[in-house]
Amino acid sequence: MIEQPAYTDFGFSDAEWGLLVGLPQSVLTAASAAEHDSARRTMAENAAGLETIAAGRESASPLVAAVAGEIVSRVGDPDAGEELPVIAPADPRAMIEDVLNRAASAARLLSDKVDEGEAGAYKHWLTKVADQVVGASSSGGILGLGGDQVSDSERRFRDRLSQVLND
């Protein structure tokens, strides 16, 4: 007997599943790129985002747990000390817009394919990933002292993500 991919249990095509699995890591990268930070701060943001993604494996939502499990199997498990490479997009604004457009597509897909509870759990999880990334390290300040915990540009990204997911 041939084992079916996890996404078939939810009624998604391979391309649709790819969107849902790729989006959390893209949200992490976009949230981090919303404010230019030092390499140390960006690494802290990546770690916070990956931990939040990995925590999704324990979600009561079967969809979130399956997506999180797939991501961790692809990029690494922070519980095993694995880290994401730091990605610095050449054009952060374009990357952020692309992520927001994909988030809107994912929200439409979810409303068409899964019940409201599953859709809400996935969208909440994405927002939590962004929230953890933007709150992981303060921006600005001198020698790591002072600055804002969440900068205006990070807050704008997080708020726009929440808006596109819930429209």
PETAQUI-V157403 format. One record per residue. N is the residue number from 1. PHI is phi in degrees with one decimal (999 if undefined). OMEGA is omega in degrees with one decimal (* if undefined). Layout:
n;phi;omega
N;PHI;OMEGA
N;PHI;OMEGA
This chain:
n;phi;omega
1;999;-179.9
2;-90.0;179.9
3;-77.7;180.0
4;-82.5;175.3
5;-61.2;-176.9
6;-56.7;-174.8
7;-65.5;179.8
8;-67.3;177.7
9;-63.6;-178.7
10;-98.1;179.2
11;85.0;-179.6
12;-96.0;170.6
13;-80.1;178.0
14;-60.1;-179.6
15;-66.1;178.9
16;-64.7;178.7
17;-63.9;177.8
18;-58.6;176.7
19;-61.9;-177.0
20;-67.3;-179.5
21;-77.7;-178.6
22;-78.0;-172.7
23;-66.2;-178.7
24;-58.6;178.8
25;-68.4;176.3
26;-66.6;175.6
27;-61.8;177.5
28;-56.3;-177.6
29;-64.7;-180.0
30;-66.4;178.7
31;-62.2;178.7
32;-69.4;-178.5
33;-75.9;-177.9
34;-61.6;178.4
35;-135.5;178.7
36;-69.6;-177.8
37;-127.6;174.8
38;-69.2;178.7
39;-60.6;179.9
40;-62.5;-179.8
41;-67.6;178.7
42;-64.5;177.0
43;-63.8;177.6
44;-64.9;177.8
45;-64.2;178.3
46;-59.4;-179.7
47;-62.1;179.3
48;-63.1;179.4
49;-65.8;-179.8
50;-65.4;177.1
51;-62.8;179.5
52;-69.3;176.0
53;-61.4;-178.0
54;-62.0;178.7
55;-62.7;177.0
56;-60.3;177.8
57;-61.8;-179.1
58;-95.7;-177.6
59;-64.2;173.6
60;-70.8;178.6
61;-82.5;177.2
62;-58.9;179.3
63;-65.3;-179.8
64;-61.3;-179.6
65;-61.5;-180.0
66;-68.1;178.8
67;-63.9;179.9
68;-61.2;178.3
69;-60.4;178.4
70;-64.7;-179.8
71;-63.0;-178.5
72;-61.9;178.7
73;-66.7;-179.6
74;-88.1;-171.0
75;-106.6;178.8
76;119.5;-176.1
77;-105.4;179.3
78;-63.6;177.7
79;-66.6;177.9
80;-97.8;178.2
81;83.9;-179.9
82;-79.8;-178.9
83;-127.5;173.6
84;-80.6;171.2
85;-69.3;177.8
86;-77.0;179.6
87;-108.7;177.9
88;-114.2;-178.3
89;-63.0;179.7
90;-61.8;-180.0
91;-127.6;-175.6
92;-56.5;-178.7
93;-63.9;178.9
94;-65.0;179.2
95;-64.5;178.5
96;-61.4;178.5
97;-62.1;177.8
98;-61.8;179.6
99;-63.3;178.7
100;-64.7;176.7
101;-64.9;178.0
102;-67.9;177.0
103;-64.1;177.6
104;-64.1;177.2
105;-63.0;178.9
106;-63.5;179.5
107;-61.8;177.5
108;-64.4;179.3
109;-59.0;-179.2
110;-62.3;-179.5
111;-66.9;178.7
112;-84.1;-168.0
113;-111.8;-175.5
114;-128.9;179.8
115;-72.0;-175.1
116;-59.7;179.7
117;-65.1;178.4
118;-66.1;179.3
119;-61.5;-179.6
120;-64.0;179.7
121;-64.8;179.4
122;-65.2;-179.1
123;-65.2;177.5
124;-62.3;179.4
125;-61.5;177.7
126;-61.0;179.3
127;-64.7;178.3
128;-66.7;176.3
129;-58.4;179.7
130;-60.4;-178.7
131;-61.3;-179.8
132;-67.0;-179.9
133;-66.4;-176.6
134;-69.6;179.4
135;-94.9;-173.9
136;-72.7;-174.5
137;-152.9;179.3
138;-72.3;179.5
139;-112.4;-178.5
140;83.8;-179.0
141;78.6;-178.3
142;-129.2;178.9
143;53.3;177.1
144;80.2;-179.8
145;-107.2;178.8
146;77.1;-178.6
147;87.6;-179.3
148;-100.5;177.1
149;-62.2;176.6
150;-128.8;-178.6
151;-76.0;178.3
152;-59.7;-178.6
153;-68.0;176.4
154;-67.7;178.7
155;-62.4;178.3
156;-60.8;178.9
157;-61.0;-178.3
158;-59.4;-179.4
159;-67.4;178.3
160;-66.2;177.5
161;-60.4;178.9
162;-58.3;-179.9
163;-64.6;-177.5
164;-68.2;179.2
165;-72.2;-174.5
166;-107.7;176.9
167;-81.8;*
